[in-house]
């Protein structure tokens, strides 16, 4: 599906690593593997704010017979200001380095990995239409501060609920791969609240409004085992987008009814997860989500959409099996030399802009993509 405005707005070359939280922490050169998967929100001054995931990687991760990972180390102190970034060395004969984003530790009963980069969140202020960078707020960067974030903070999503901004992130560590919550009264200055979802329950998107006085969220638990639907079912077993409710955005209870599930008729959504925080329209809650078609190591990521019932988001009003967004090789051609993945668009933010939506995505795990999508795309078909 083509859109009139569709371009890359921010990428690796736009990040000044001299102002990175990792700068000067260890004796090894780093580079920006990707500046991508941006949350999106509108600020009180009318501008937009992306919260960009910066994946900062070692220029030479493999040397002296080892592959190295970056880790935040608190040194056993409760004073987070004393934490530093260190390098861990893993012998090459113990690991599998086929995926450029990570390496697998061989020999264990469980799938265990470490990352070739460490991610932190960089707020980037944009013009009201999202098409020009106004300010890069290095002083407001969100970086690891605790052992449960020692391998980084990933894939922010920002929701404005009443007069408060809420940001969910994935915090990565050997302790757990958890969802963490931050809050703000202006959309730029963030306060850490707490861990809100436990291990491998990620892609948490808080609805931009209360339902029946409760906060609602989409979640996506992962696992290695799923039970089969009965023969003839319209659903495909596997990862799905679930729902949860909370009285305060901190304490969450899973909703008993299922949310968005993979349909048996298409392999393009064999794996799925939430994309943008649901926003309320006249027809219900509009949510953009990703479907992943199996291919090689990573798969093909596309963006789809659904509208959910305004009072019970487990009920589907309408959806489309036609992708809303797909990877755009023409956009990444000018930065072809930095490409390490193909066929990936990962949509992470949406803002109302009158007759259209401004939509933010990560393109190829490399750069930030802004697309203007007409609201008519999501309208009910005329009878």
Buried (B, 14 or more C-beta within 10 A) or exposed (E): EEBEBBBBBBBBEBBEBEEBBBEEBBEBEBBBBBBBBBBBBBBEEEBBBBBBBBBBBBEEBBEEEBBBBBBBBBEEEEEBEEBEBBBEEBEBEBBEBEBBBBBBBEEEEEEEBBBBBBBBBBBBBBEBBBBEBBEBBBEBBBBBBBBBBBBBBBBBBBBBBEEEBBBBBBBBBEBBBBBBBBBBEEBBBBEBBEBBBEEBBBBBBBBBBEBEEBBBBBBBBBEEEEEEBEEEEEEBBBBBBBBBBBEEBEEBEEBEEEBBBBBBEEBBBBBBBBBBBBBBBEBBBBBBBBBBBEEEEBBBBBBBBBBBBBEBBBEBBBBEEEBBBBBBEEBBEEBEEBBEBEBBBBBBBBBBBEEBBBBBBBBBBBBBBBBBBEBEEBEEEEE
